[in-house]
């Protein structure tokens, strides 16, 4: 299912920043990190499977993204 807001992306980004004080990309990053933490802590999925389920093309990209945004690697969080 594909839904359209019929709003230009620049307008949406401006409105989100105006209301929340944070850019849209920050909200997306926070949500992906939240989902990744939940999957790492509550499933026995491999890190690669979690990466793919969150839309990362390569597990390495996910590892780098996760460490950059949390300060720890996915595996160290899981331990």
C-alpha angles and dihedrals in degrees: 000000000000120000126189125206092201088226126121112250092237091054092048092049091049092049093048092050092046093053101037103025090232131093120251090249090061091054091049092048092050091051094048091048090048092051092045092052091050093050093046093050100038106036137051091224116137117254088247092055090049090049092052093045090055092051101259114145093210130026089227090062089052092049091051093045093048095047092046091053101038105025092235135079120251091248094050090052090052093053 
